[in-house]
């Protein structure tokens, strides 16, 4: 299948990103593959919601959570609302560049990929050098995930996951916070889909800049890796997939 213009829904979970959300949406809207933008504001306590309300884009869906519910909850809601053939998860900060959406679509166009992961650790044009311990943590979590799912990713924890929307809607996201990354990965792996990786650039930010993930989320990720790669969870997702086809 060849990707056409406006075939992509971009899901943007947002929490206290008043300084970046407008620029981010401007960059997203410039990409010709984008046909829909869904922003889920997770009950921000800054002026993020006001900034979003001032953004004018013809196919923008804006939902504000009544209470802070987590990135996973917001992404799950965005998946339910997505209407384009493919969807992609985009953080509201500027760590990941929307200019690389075309690169993410290459495996779709060439190999009819069902899902594409953007890897920060494959060779890419540039990557901001930041926390060594974070990289070790990412490598460990990716290793454990690969061990359980038997797929050879280099960056399971990446935000950039492009997925066929019909498949994404079968995943029924359960994790409320950052555990969605191993959850999505395990469920996609269970379906034996065509999964590809492409190198992406990464402009990571510091905690002073507003980075939110912590070491506690690393322990939660380990729990999710084992939970969602279990025989019970694999059976659930396979049954939903069989019912669909």
C-alpha positions in Angstrom: 0.0 0.0 0.0 1.4 3.4 -1.0 0.8 6.1 1.6 -1.2 9.0 0.2 -1.4 12.6 1.3 -3.5 13.3 4.5 -3.5 9.6 5.5 -2.1 10.2 9.0 -3.7 11.0 12.3 -1.2 12.5 14.7 -2.1 12.0 18.4 -0.5 14.6 20.7 -0.9 14.0 24.5 -0.1 17.3 26.3 0.5 18.1 29.9 1.9 21.6 30.8 3.6 22.3 27.5 2.6 25.9 27.0 6.0 26.8 25.7 6.2 24.2 22.9 2.7 23.1 21.9 2.0 25.9 19.4 5.3 25.5 17.6 4.9 21.7 17.6 1.4 21.9 16.1 2.6 24.3 13.5 5.4 21.9 12.5 2.9 18.9 12.4 0.4 20.8 10.3 3.1 21.5 7.7 3.5 17.8 6.9 1.6 16.7 3.8 0.9 13.3 5.2 -1.1 14.7 8.1 -4.8 14.7 7.7 -5.9 15.0 11.3 -4.4 16.2 14.5 -5.8 15.0 17.9 -4.6 16.9 21.0 -5.5 15.5 24.4 -4.7 18.0 27.1 -4.3 16.0 30.3 -5.7 18.7 32.7 -2.7 21.0 32.3 -2.2 23.5 35.2 -0.5 26.0 32.9 -1.9 27.8 29.9 -1.6 24.9 27.5 -5.3 24.6 27.0 -5.7 28.3 26.2 -2.8 28.1 23.7 -4.4 25.1 22.0 -7.8 26.8 21.7 -6.1 29.5 19.8 -4.7 27.2 17.2 -6.5 27.2 13.9 -6.2 24.0 11.8 -9.1 22.6 9.8 -8.9 19.0 11.1 -7.9 19.6 14.7 -9.7 17.6 17.4 -9.1 19.0 20.9 -10.1 17.1 24.1 -9.3 18.2 27.6 -9.3 15.5 30.4 -11.3 16.5 33.4 -8.5 15.2 35.7 -4.9 14.4 35.1 -5.0 10.8 33.9 -1.6 10.1 32.3 0.0 9.8 28.9 -1.3 6.3 28.4 -4.9 7.2 29.1 -4.6 10.2 26.7 -3.1 8.2 23.9 -5.7 5.5 24.3 -8.4 8.2 24.0 -6.7 9.6 20.9 -6.6 6.1 19.3 -10.4 5.7 19.8 -10.9 9.1 18.0 -8.5 8.6 15.1 -10.1 8.4 11.7 -7.2 8.2 9.2 -5.7 5.0 7.9 -2.5 5.4 10.0 -1.8 7.1 13.3 1.4 8.3 14.9 2.1 9.3 18.5 3.8 12.7 18.9 4.9 14.2 22.3 3.9 17.8 22.8 7.5 18.9 23.4 10.1 19.3 20.6 12.2 16.2 21.3 11.0 14.5 18.1 10.8 16.3 14.7 7.6 16.0 12.6 9.8 16.6 9.5 10.7 12.9 9.8 7.1 11.6 9.2 8.0 10.9 5.6 10.9 8.8 6.7 8.6 6.9 9.1 6.4 6.1 6.1 9.1 4.6 3.9 8.5 1.0 5.2 4.8 1.4 4.6 5.3 2.4 1.0 8.0 -0.1 0.2 7.0 -3.1 2.3 3.3 -2.5 3.4 4.4 -2.3 7.0 1.8 -2.5 9.7 3.8 -0.6 12.3 7.0 1.5 12.2 9.1 2.4 15.2 11.4 5.5 15.1 14.7 4.5 16.7 16.9 7.0 18.5 19.7 4.5 18.6 20.1 3.5 15.0 22.4 5.7 12.9 20.8 9.0 12.3 21.9 12.5 11.3 21.9 13.9 14.8 21.1 13.1 18.4 21.4 15.4 21.4 23.8 13.9 24.0 22.1 13.7 27.4 21.8 11.2 30.2 24.0 8.0 30.0 21.9 6.3 32.7 18.8 6.9 30.7 20.3 5.2 27.7 21.4 2.2 29.8 17.8 2.0 31.2 16.4 2.2 27.6 18.8 -0.5 26.5 17.8 -2.8 29.4 14.1 -2.3 28.9 14.4 -2.9 25.1 16.5 -6.1 25.8 13.9 -7.4 28.3 11.1 -6.6 25.9 12.9 -8.3 23.0 13.5 -11.3 25.1 9.8 -11.7 26.0 8.4 -10.8 22.5 11.1 -12.3 20.3 11.4 -9.2 18.1 14.7 -7.4 17.7 14.0 -3.7 18.3 16.7 -1.2 19.2 14.4 1.3 20.9 11.2 -0.1 22.4 10.7 3.1 24.5 10.6 5.5 21.6 7.6 7.8 21.4 7.5 7.6 17.6 5.3 4.6 16.8 3.4 4.7 13.5 0.6 2.1 13.4 -2.2 1.1 11.1 -5.2 2.6 12.7 -7.5 -0.4 12.4 -4.8 -2.4 14.3 -4.2 0.3 16.9 -7.9 0.3 17.8 -7.6 -3.4 18.7 -4.9 -2.8 21.3 -7.3 -1.4 23.9 -4.6 0.5 25.9 -4.8 -0.2 29.6 -1.7 1.6 31.0 -2.3 5.1 32.2 1.3 6.4 32.2 4.5 5.6 30.3 3.8 1.9 30.4 2.0 2.2 27.1 5.4 1.8 25.3 6.0 -1.9 26.4 2.2 -2.5 26.3 1.9 -1.4 22.6 5.1 -3.3 21.7 4.0 -6.5 23.3 0.6 -6.5 21.7 1.9 -5.7 18.3 4.5 -8.4 18.6 1.8 -10.9 19.6 0.0 -10.3 16.3 3.0 -11.3 14.2 2.8 -8.1 12.2 5.2 -6.5 9.8 7.1 -4.2 12.2 10.0 -2.0 11.0 12.4 0.5 12.5 13.8 3.6 11.0 16.5 5.9 12.4 15.3 9.3 13.7 17.0 12.3 15.2 16.4 13.2 18.8 16.6 16.5 20.6 16.1 15.3 24.1 15.5 17.7 26.9 16.6 17.9 30.5 14.4 17.8 33.7 15.0 21.5 33.9 13.4 21.8 30.5 10.3 19.9 31.6 11.1 16.2 31.1 8.6 14.1 33.1 9.6 10.5 33.0 11.4 9.2 36.1 13.2 6.1 37.3 9.9 4.9 38.8 8.5 4.6 35.3 11.4 2.2 34.5 10.2 -0.2 37.2 6.7 0.1 35.9 7.9 -0.6 32.4 9.4 -3.9 33.6 6.1 -4.9 35.1 4.4 -4.1 31.8 6.9 -6.0 29.7 6.1 -9.2 31.6 2.4 -8.6 31.9 1.6 -7.8 28.3 3.8 -10.5 26.9 2.2 -13.2 29.0 0.3 -16.0 27.3 -3.0 -14.6 28.7 -2.5 -11.2 27.2 -1.3 -12.6 23.9 -4.4 -14.7 23.7 -6.7 -11.7 24.3 -5.2 -9.6 21.5 -5.1 -12.5 19.1 -8.8 -13.3 19.7 -9.7 -9.6 19.0 -7.6 -9.7 15.8 -9.2 -13.0 14.6 -12.7 -11.5 15.2 -11.8 -8.5 13.1 -10.5 -10.4 10.1 
